[in-house]
Amino acid sequence: MTSSNVTFKELGISPWLTDVLQTLSIHEPTQIQRACIRPILEGKNVIGNAKTGSGKTAAFALPIIQKLSEDPYGPFALVLTPTRELAFQIAEQFRALGTGINLREAVVVGGMDMMAQGLELEKRPHILIGTPGRIVDHLNSGTALKLNRIKFLVLDEADRLLHPTFSADLEAIFEQLPKKRQTLLFSATMTKSIEALIGDATSVDAEGNATSNSGALQNLFVHRSSEKYEAADKLEQKFVFVPSSVKEAFLVHLLRNDFKDKSIIIFTSRCRTCALMLALIQNFGIRATALHSFMTQAERVASLAKFKSNVVDILLATDVGSRGLDIPKVQLVINFDVPACATDYIHRVGRTARAGRGGMALSVVCERDVDVILNIEAKMGAKLGKYEVDDDEVAKLEFLNEVNIAKREALMHLEETGFGTKKEINMKKRRMLDGGDAEAKGDANQDTDAVMEEAEVEDQGERAPKPTVASAQATSAGAKRRKAEAAAADGASRTRGTKASKGRRL
């Protein structure tokens, strides 16, 4: 049943659960929900592919909650996510949808106290939501976590979880799971890793056309989006082409003029860039906060709370914030650093124009980004529109000098606070304790999302040198080492060479 006017009741959802949906103002199922709820209720394994903001979480949460109501015990379901923030968000949705049965959920992620989590696990929560690394920590530590009776295994953002970086932890988890279970995978993009799991299955595309695949997997239902790379229908996608030497100045100009008082997420490719740009724009009195893997879990939770509650208008984030964050008020996503591939682009811009709302995504494109943005357009089958900016205003020497000073102060702040130093010390300690390569094994003090961010971002984030802001009339003066960044305010535009850092593996 794929008709757009199908009801939750017709999909097999119980009356008590449809009443809960009504109280939450959820009246009609989305496309991914129409496709996947019934197969899950019928006991099939499911792979669900749909654009961001299309209701994927409810597509698996509703049938799991209904099945739990018929046979309540804990732990009943395990939901794995690549990031801590997504885990907390999924928990919120389970909590809201499960009010009718007093559902108990537990979030098991890094950055939180292991002992407190162990005490929570002793209460046998119905639903476990966590990152693979922390789940494995509990399995290895002898806490109360037992997975031998799990009925449902969910991999949310499966494209990222199936990256080799997670393979060791996933294998350790799978060894503890019963063979007789339902496995549900959901993702906004269909990667080769996901395609490899599709065997004998009924595959239904967005138009309701069914096809049969031959292979090893049994009892598998697959729902495919109409396109491999697809952004939200009401998302306006733009780019602004700027010289790399005045990239920061353009961002400040846009935030102070074109996008003043808008709710914005700005994505960067590296933690250091995220922290630097936060300090820089705060020097202009712009209310903002940050989200990246160098922050403690308490800092990350507090930062998101500030953004969600409108204490600040702007959230600067690395790709750790590109998955699953559902903040309806977000009006604009800015790619300060262009993502390296279409998959990452889709997930970033999916933070706006969610659930049928409108939104805009603006990519700041420099000369080195042209080929990358063309590749993203080709993968998506769509062209980004050009966003017009008053170049003359940005190029004013007085304004450029103002940005130079703000950047110098931001750099000094990072140096004074020793940004990133603590993490490097922890990794060295890990190497000594393990007698091996911490970069290969993963830092014991981090959970999977922090390691994965570096594995993906440091390999791809600095595809080319990042120039400092200077006078519009200045020209590149040749490659400099990274430490020359501190001299950015003297008015000379430089480009600096960087080494692509090798990503860490778990």
VEXDREN-2710 file (C-alpha; in Angstrom, 1 decimal):
% VEXDREN-2710
k/r/px/py/pz
1/MET/0.0/0.0/0.0
2/THR/1.9/3.0/-1.3
3/SER/-0.9/5.5/-1.8
4/SER/-0.2/9.0/-0.5
5/ASN/-3.5/9.1/1.4
6/VAL/-2.9/5.9/3.4
7/THR/-3.4/6.2/7.2
8/PHE/-1.3/4.9/10.1
9/LYS/-4.2/2.6/11.0
10/GLU/-4.2/1.1/7.5
11/LEU/-0.4/0.5/7.9
12/GLY/-1.2/-1.6/11.0
13/ILE/-0.5/0.9/13.7
14/SER/-2.7/0.2/16.8
15/PRO/-5.4/2.7/17.9
16/TRP/-3.6/3.6/21.1
17/LEU/-0.5/4.5/19.2
18/THR/-2.4/6.5/16.6
19/ASP/-3.9/8.5/19.5
20/VAL/-0.4/9.3/20.6
21/LEU/0.5/10.5/17.1
22/GLN/-2.6/12.7/17.1
23/THR/-1.5/14.4/20.4
24/LEU/1.9/15.1/18.7
25/SER/0.1/16.6/15.7
26/ILE/1.3/13.8/13.4
27/HIS/-1.7/13.0/11.2
28/GLU/-0.4/11.4/8.0
29/PRO/2.5/9.0/7.4
30/THR/5.4/10.2/5.2
31/GLN/6.6/8.3/2.2
32/ILE/9.3/6.3/4.1
33/GLN/6.8/5.5/6.8
34/ARG/4.2/4.3/4.3
35/ALA/6.8/2.1/2.7
36/CYS/8.5/0.6/5.8
37/ILE/6.1/0.3/8.7
38/ARG/4.1/-2.6/7.5
39/PRO/7.1/-4.8/6.4
40/ILE/8.6/-4.2/9.9
41/LEU/5.4/-5.2/11.6
42/GLU/5.4/-8.3/9.4
43/GLY/8.8/-9.3/10.7
44/LYS/10.9/-8.5/7.8
45/ASN/14.4/-7.0/7.7
46/VAL/14.2/-3.6/6.2
47/ILE/16.6/-1.2/4.4
48/GLY/15.0/2.3/4.2
49/ASN/16.4/5.0/2.0
50/ALA/14.9/8.5/2.1
51/LYS/15.9/12.1/2.0
52/THR/16.8/13.9/5.2
53/GLY/13.9/15.2/7.3
54/SER/11.5/12.7/5.9
55/GLY/10.5/10.9/9.1
56/LYS/12.9/8.0/9.1
57/THR/13.1/7.7/12.9
58/ALA/9.4/7.3/13.3
59/ALA/9.4/4.7/10.5
60/PHE/11.3/2.3/12.7
61/ALA/10.3/3.6/16.2
62/LEU/6.5/3.2/15.7
63/PRO/6.6/-0.6/14.8
64/ILE/9.2/-1.2/17.5
65/ILE/7.1/0.4/20.1
66/GLN/4.0/-1.4/19.0
67/LYS/5.8/-4.8/19.1
68/LEU/7.2/-3.9/22.5
69/SER/3.7/-3.2/23.9
70/GLU/2.8/-6.8/23.0
71/ASP/5.8/-8.3/24.8
72/PRO/7.4/-5.8/27.1
73/TYR/10.9/-6.6/28.3
74/GLY/14.3/-5.0/28.2
75/PRO/16.5/-4.6/26.4
76/PHE/14.1/-5.1/23.5
77/ALA/15.8/-3.0/20.8
78/LEU/19.3/-1.7/20.1
79/VAL/19.6/1.5/18.0
80/LEU/23.1/2.3/16.8
81/THR/24.1/5.8/15.6
82/PRO/27.4/7.3/14.5
83/THR/27.1/10.4/16.7
84/ARG/26.1/11.2/20.3
85/GLU/23.8/14.0/19.3
86/LEU/21.8/11.7/17.0
87/ALA/21.5/9.2/19.8
88/PHE/20.0/11.8/22.2
89/GLN/17.6/13.0/19.5
90/ILE/16.4/9.4/18.7
91/ALA/15.8/8.9/22.4
92/GLU/13.6/12.0/22.6
93/GLN/11.4/10.6/19.8
94/PHE/11.1/7.2/21.4
95/ARG/10.2/8.9/24.7
96/ALA/7.5/11.0/23.0
97/LEU/6.0/8.1/21.0
98/GLY/6.2/5.6/23.9
99/THR/4.3/7.6/26.5
100/GLY/1.4/5.3/26.3
101/ILE/3.3/2.3/27.6
102/ASN/5.8/4.0/30.0
103/LEU/8.6/3.2/27.7
104/ARG/12.1/3.3/29.3
105/GLU/15.0/4.2/27.1
106/ALA/18.7/4.7/27.8
107/VAL/21.3/6.6/25.8
108/VAL/24.7/4.9/25.9
109/VAL/27.4/7.2/24.4
110/GLY/30.9/8.3/25.1
111/GLY/31.7/11.4/27.2
112/MET/29.3/10.3/29.9
113/ASP/30.1/8.5/33.2
114/MET/30.4/4.7/32.6
115/MET/29.3/3.9/36.2
116/ALA/26.2/6.0/35.9
117/GLN/25.4/4.3/32.6
118/GLY/26.0/0.9/34.2
119/LEU/23.5/1.6/36.9
120/GLU/21.0/2.7/34.2
121/LEU/21.5/-0.5/32.3
122/GLU/20.8/-2.5/35.4
123/LYS/17.2/-1.2/35.2
124/ARG/16.9/-3.1/31.9
125/PRO/15.6/-0.2/29.7
126/HIS/13.4/-1.3/26.8
127/ILE/15.3/0.7/24.1
128/LEU/19.0/1.2/24.0
129/ILE/20.3/4.0/21.8
130/GLY/24.1/4.4/21.6
131/THR/27.3/4.8/19.6
132/PRO/29.1/1.5/18.8
133/GLY/32.3/2.4/20.7
134/ARG/30.6/3.0/24.0
135/ILE/28.3/-0.1/23.6
136/VAL/31.5/-2.2/23.2
137/ASP/33.0/-0.5/26.2
138/HIS/30.1/-1.8/28.3
139/LEU/30.2/-5.3/26.8
140/ASN/33.9/-5.5/27.7
141/SER/33.6/-4.1/31.2
142/GLY/31.2/-6.7/32.5
143/THR/28.4/-4.3/33.3
144/ALA/24.7/-5.3/33.1
145/LEU/24.5/-4.9/29.4
146/LYS/23.2/-8.1/27.8
147/LEU/22.2/-8.2/24.1
148/ASN/21.2/-11.9/23.8
149/ARG/17.4/-11.2/23.8
150/ILE/17.4/-8.2/21.5
151/LYS/14.5/-8.3/19.1
152/PHE/15.4/-5.4/16.9
153/LEU/18.7/-4.0/15.8
154/VAL/18.6/-0.6/14.1
155/LEU/21.5/1.0/12.2
156/ASP/20.5/4.7/11.8
157/GLU/22.7/6.6/9.3
158/ALA/23.7/3.2/8.1
159/ASP/25.9/4.6/5.3
160/ARG/28.3/6.0/7.9
161/LEU/28.1/3.1/10.4
162/LEU/29.1/0.7/7.6
163/HIS/32.3/2.6/7.0
164/PRO/35.4/0.4/7.8
165/THR/36.1/2.7/10.8
166/PHE/33.3/1.1/12.7
167/SER/33.8/-2.5/11.6
168/ALA/35.6/-3.8/14.6
169/ASP/33.0/-2.4/17.1
170/LEU/30.1/-3.6/15.0
171/GLU/31.6/-7.1/14.8
172/ALA/32.0/-7.2/18.6
173/ILE/28.3/-6.1/19.0
174/PHE/27.0/-8.6/16.4
175/GLU/28.7/-11.5/18.2
176/GLN/26.5/-10.7/21.3
177/LEU/23.2/-10.4/19.4
178/PRO/20.8/-13.4/18.8
179/LYS/20.7/-14.7/15.2
180/LYS/16.9/-14.5/15.3
181/ARG/16.2/-10.8/15.2
182/GLN/15.0/-8.1/12.9
183/THR/17.7/-5.8/11.4
184/LEU/16.6/-2.4/10.2
185/LEU/19.0/0.0/8.3
186/PHE/18.0/3.6/7.5
187/SER/20.0/6.1/5.5
188/ALA/19.6/9.2/3.4
189/THR/22.1/7.8/0.8
190/MET/22.5/4.3/-0.7
191/THR/26.2/3.5/-0.6
192/LYS/28.1/0.5/-1.9
193/SER/28.3/-0.9/1.6
194/ILE/24.5/-0.8/1.9
195/GLU/24.0/-2.2/-1.7
196/ALA/26.2/-5.1/-0.8
197/LEU/23.7/-6.2/1.9
198/ILE/20.8/-6.4/-0.5
199/GLY/20.2/-9.9/-1.6
200/ASP/16.9/-11.7/-2.2
201/ALA/14.6/-8.8/-1.5
202/THR/11.5/-7.0/-2.6
203/SER/12.8/-3.6/-3.6
204/VAL/10.3/-0.7/-4.0
205/ASP/11.2/2.7/-5.4
206/ALA/9.5/6.0/-4.5
207/GLU/7.0/5.5/-7.3
208/GLY/5.9/2.1/-5.9
209/ASN/7.6/0.0/-8.6
210/ALA/8.8/-3.4/-7.3
211/THR/11.8/-5.3/-8.5
212/SER/13.5/-8.5/-7.4
213/ASN/17.1/-8.9/-6.5
214/SER/19.1/-12.1/-6.4
215/GLY/21.6/-12.7/-3.6
216/ALA/22.2/-14.2/-0.2
217/LEU/20.1/-12.2/2.2
218/GLN/16.6/-13.5/2.9
219/ASN/13.3/-11.8/4.1
220/LEU/14.6/-8.4/3.3
221/PHE/12.4/-5.4/2.2
222/VAL/14.2/-2.5/0.5
223/HIS/12.7/1.0/0.0
224/ARG/14.6/3.3/-2.3
225/SER/14.3/7.0/-2.7
226/SER/13.5/8.2/-6.2
227/GLU/17.1/9.4/-6.5
228/LYS/20.4/8.4/-5.0
229/TYR/21.3/11.9/-3.9
230/GLU/18.3/14.0/-3.2
231/ALA/17.8/17.1/-1.2
232/ALA/14.5/18.3/0.4
233/ASP/11.8/19.6/-2.0
234/LYS/11.6/23.1/-0.5
235/LEU/15.3/23.6/-0.1
236/GLU/16.8/26.5/-2.0
237/GLN/20.4/25.7/-2.9
238/LYS/22.8/28.5/-3.7
239/PHE/26.6/29.1/-3.9
240/VAL/28.7/32.3/-3.5
241/PHE/32.1/32.4/-5.2
242/VAL/34.7/34.2/-3.2
243/PRO/38.5/34.6/-3.3
244/SER/40.0/32.3/-0.7
245/SER/41.9/35.3/0.7
246/VAL/38.7/37.0/1.9
247/LYS/36.6/34.0/2.7
248/GLU/36.2/34.9/6.4
249/ALA/35.3/38.5/5.5
250/PHE/32.5/37.4/3.2
251/LEU/31.1/35.2/6.0
252/VAL/31.1/38.1/8.5
253/HIS/29.5/40.4/5.9
254/LEU/26.7/37.9/5.2
255/LEU/26.0/37.3/8.9
256/ARG/25.9/41.0/9.8
257/ASN/23.8/42.0/6.7
258/ASP/22.0/39.4/4.5
259/PHE/21.3/36.9/7.2
260/LYS/21.0/39.0/10.3
261/ASP/18.7/37.4/13.0
262/LYS/18.3/34.2/11.1
263/SER/18.7/30.7/12.6
264/ILE/21.9/29.3/11.0
265/ILE/24.1/26.2/11.1
266/ILE/27.6/26.8/9.6
267/PHE/29.6/23.7/8.7
268/THR/33.4/23.6/8.7
269/SER/35.6/20.6/7.8
270/ARG/37.9/20.7/10.8
271/CYS/37.5/21.2/14.6
272/ARG/40.2/24.0/14.6
273/THR/38.4/25.9/11.9
274/CYS/35.1/25.6/13.8
275/ALA/36.7/27.0/17.0
276/LEU/38.5/29.7/15.1
277/MET/35.5/30.9/13.2
278/LEU/33.4/30.9/16.4
279/ALA/35.9/33.1/18.2
280/LEU/36.2/35.4/15.1
281/ILE/32.4/36.0/14.7
282/GLN/31.9/36.4/18.4
283/ASN/34.5/39.3/18.2
284/PHE/31.9/41.0/16.0
285/GLY/29.2/40.6/18.7
286/ILE/27.4/37.8/16.8
287/ARG/25.7/35.3/19.1
288/ALA/27.0/31.9/18.3
289/THR/28.1/28.5/19.8
290/ALA/29.9/25.5/18.5
291/LEU/29.7/21.7/18.1
292/HIS/32.7/19.5/17.4
293/SER/34.4/16.4/18.7
294/PHE/37.1/18.3/20.7
295/MET/34.3/19.4/23.1
296/THR/33.3/17.4/26.1
297/GLN/29.9/15.8/26.1
298/ALA/28.6/18.3/28.7
299/GLU/29.8/21.2/26.5
300/ARG/28.1/19.7/23.4
301/VAL/24.8/19.2/25.2
302/ALA/25.0/22.8/26.6
303/SER/25.9/24.2/23.2
304/LEU/22.9/22.5/21.5
305/ALA/20.6/23.6/24.2
306/LYS/21.6/27.2/23.7
307/PHE/20.9/26.9/19.9
308/LYS/17.6/25.1/20.3
309/SER/16.3/27.6/22.9
310/ASN/17.3/30.6/20.8
311/VAL/19.9/31.9/23.3
312/VAL/22.2/32.0/20.2
313/ASP/21.2/32.3/16.5
314/ILE/24.2/30.5/15.0
315/LEU/25.7/27.0/15.5
316/LEU/29.1/26.4/14.0
317/ALA/29.6/22.6/13.6
318/THR/31.8/20.0/12.0
319/ASP/30.3/17.0/10.3
320/VAL/29.6/15.6/13.8
321/GLY/26.5/17.8/13.6
322/SER/25.5/16.9/10.0
323/ARG/23.6/13.7/10.9
324/GLY/20.2/13.5/12.4
325/LEU/19.9/16.8/14.2
326/ASP/16.3/17.8/13.9
327/ILE/16.0/21.5/14.8
328/PRO/12.9/22.8/12.9
329/LYS/13.7/26.4/13.3
330/VAL/16.9/26.2/11.2
331/GLN/16.4/28.6/8.3
332/LEU/19.8/28.4/6.6
333/VAL/22.8/26.1/6.3
334/ILE/26.1/27.6/5.2
335/ASN/28.9/25.3/4.0
336/PHE/31.9/27.5/5.0
337/ASP/34.1/24.6/3.9
338/VAL/32.6/22.7/0.9
339/PRO/32.1/19.0/1.7
340/ALA/34.3/16.6/-0.2
341/CYS/31.4/14.5/-1.6
342/ALA/27.7/14.6/-2.4
343/THR/26.8/12.3/0.5
344/ASP/28.2/14.7/3.1
345/TYR/26.6/17.6/1.3
346/ILE/23.1/16.0/1.4
347/HIS/23.4/15.4/5.1
348/ARG/24.6/18.9/5.9
349/VAL/22.0/20.7/3.9
350/GLY/19.4/18.3/5.3
351/ARG/19.5/20.2/8.6
352/THR/17.1/22.8/7.1
353/ALA/13.9/22.5/5.0
354/ARG/12.8/19.6/7.2
355/ALA/9.4/18.0/7.3
356/GLY/8.0/20.1/4.4
357/ARG/9.3/23.5/5.7
358/GLY/11.3/25.8/3.5
359/GLY/15.0/26.6/3.9
360/MET/18.2/27.6/2.2
361/ALA/21.7/26.1/1.8
362/LEU/24.6/28.4/0.8
363/SER/28.0/27.0/-0.1
364/VAL/31.0/29.3/0.1
365/VAL/33.0/28.3/-3.0
366/CYS/36.7/29.3/-3.4
367/GLU/38.9/28.6/-6.5
368/ARG/40.0/25.3/-5.1
369/ASP/36.4/24.1/-4.6
370/VAL/35.2/24.4/-8.2
371/ASP/35.8/20.8/-9.2
372/VAL/34.3/19.5/-5.9
373/ILE/31.1/21.5/-6.3
374/LEU/30.7/20.5/-9.9
375/ASN/31.0/16.8/-8.8
376/ILE/28.3/17.4/-6.2
377/GLU/26.0/19.0/-8.8
378/ALA/26.6/16.0/-11.1
379/LYS/25.8/13.5/-8.4
380/MET/22.6/15.3/-7.5
381/GLY/21.6/16.1/-11.0
382/ALA/20.9/19.7/-10.1
383/LYS/22.6/23.0/-10.4
384/LEU/23.2/25.4/-7.5
385/GLY/22.0/28.9/-8.0
386/LYS/24.3/31.9/-7.7
387/TYR/23.9/34.1/-4.6
388/GLU/24.7/37.7/-5.2
389/VAL/26.8/39.6/-2.7
390/ASP/27.9/43.2/-2.7
391/ASP/31.6/42.6/-3.4
392/ASP/32.5/46.3/-3.0
393/GLU/31.3/46.4/0.6
394/VAL/33.4/43.3/1.5
395/ALA/36.5/44.7/-0.3
396/LYS/36.6/47.9/1.7
397/LEU/40.0/48.1/3.3
398/GLU/38.6/49.3/6.6
399/PHE/36.3/46.2/6.9
400/LEU/39.1/43.8/5.8
401/ASN/41.4/45.3/8.5
402/GLU/38.6/44.8/11.0
403/VAL/38.3/41.2/10.1
404/ASN/42.1/40.8/10.2
405/ILE/42.2/42.1/13.8
406/ALA/39.3/39.8/14.8
407/LYS/41.1/36.8/13.3
408/ARG/44.3/37.6/15.0
409/GLU/42.6/37.8/18.4
410/ALA/40.8/34.5/17.6
411/LEU/44.1/32.8/16.8
412/MET/45.6/34.2/20.0
413/HIS/42.7/32.8/22.0
414/LEU/43.2/29.3/20.5
415/GLU/46.9/29.5/21.4
416/GLU/46.3/30.7/24.9
417/THR/43.7/28.0/25.6
418/GLY/45.8/25.3/24.1
419/PHE/43.1/24.2/21.7
420/GLY/43.5/20.5/20.8
421/THR/46.6/20.0/23.0
422/LYS/44.8/17.9/25.6
423/LYS/43.5/15.5/23.0
424/GLU/47.0/15.0/21.6
425/ILE/48.4/14.2/25.1
426/ASN/45.6/11.7/25.7
427/MET/46.5/9.9/22.5
428/LYS/50.1/9.7/23.4
429/LYS/49.1/8.2/26.8
430/ARG/47.0/5.7/24.9
431/ARG/49.9/4.6/22.7
432/MET/52.1/4.0/25.8
433/LEU/49.4/2.1/27.6
434/ASP/48.5/-0.1/24.6
435/GLY/52.0/-0.5/23.3
436/GLY/50.6/0.1/19.9
437/ASP/49.3/2.7/17.5
438/ALA/46.4/4.7/19.1
439/GLU/45.5/6.1/15.7
440/ALA/44.7/2.6/14.5
441/LYS/42.9/1.5/17.6
442/GLY/41.1/4.7/18.5
443/ASP/41.4/6.9/21.6
444/ALA/39.9/5.1/24.6
445/ASN/38.7/8.5/25.8
446/GLN/36.6/9.2/22.7
447/ASP/33.6/7.4/21.4
448/THR/33.1/6.4/17.8
449/ASP/31.7/9.7/16.5
450/ALA/34.8/11.7/17.4
451/VAL/37.1/9.2/15.8
452/MET/34.9/8.9/12.7
453/GLU/34.8/12.7/12.3
454/GLU/38.6/12.8/12.1
455/ALA/38.8/9.8/9.9
456/GLU/36.5/11.4/7.4
457/VAL/37.3/15.1/7.9
458/GLU/41.0/15.2/8.2
459/ASP/41.4/13.1/5.1
460/GLN/39.1/15.3/3.0
461/GLY/38.7/18.6/4.9
462/GLU/41.9/20.3/3.8
463/ARG/42.0/19.4/0.2
464/ALA/44.1/22.5/-0.4
465/PRO/45.7/25.2/1.7
466/LYS/43.5/27.6/3.6
467/PRO/44.7/31.2/3.1
468/THR/44.3/33.9/5.8
469/VAL/42.2/37.0/5.4
470/ALA/44.0/40.1/4.2
471/SER/43.7/43.1/1.8
472/ALA/41.7/42.5/-1.4
473/GLN/44.6/44.0/-3.3
474/ALA/47.2/41.6/-2.0
475/THR/48.3/38.5/-3.9
476/SER/49.5/35.1/-2.7
477/ALA/53.0/35.2/-1.5
478/GLY/53.8/31.4/-1.7
479/ALA/53.4/28.5/0.7
480/LYS/53.9/29.0/4.4
481/ARG/53.9/26.7/7.3
482/ARG/50.8/26.6/9.5
483/LYS/52.4/28.6/12.3
484/ALA/52.6/31.6/10.0
485/GLU/48.8/32.0/10.6
486/ALA/49.5/34.1/13.6
487/ALA/50.9/36.8/11.4
488/ALA/47.6/37.1/9.4
489/ALA/46.9/40.6/10.5
490/ASP/49.8/42.3/8.8
491/GLY/47.8/42.7/5.6
492/ALA/49.6/40.2/3.4
493/SER/47.6/37.4/1.9
494/ARG/49.3/34.1/2.2
495/THR/48.6/30.5/1.3
496/ARG/49.9/27.8/3.5
497/GLY/50.7/24.2/2.9
498/THR/49.2/21.6/5.0
499/LYS/49.6/17.8/5.2
500/ALA/46.5/15.7/4.9
501/SER/46.3/13.9/8.2
502/LYS/45.8/10.2/8.1
503/GLY/42.4/9.3/9.5
504/ARG/42.2/7.2/12.6
505/ARG/40.7/3.8/12.6
506/LEU/38.9/2.1/15.4
END
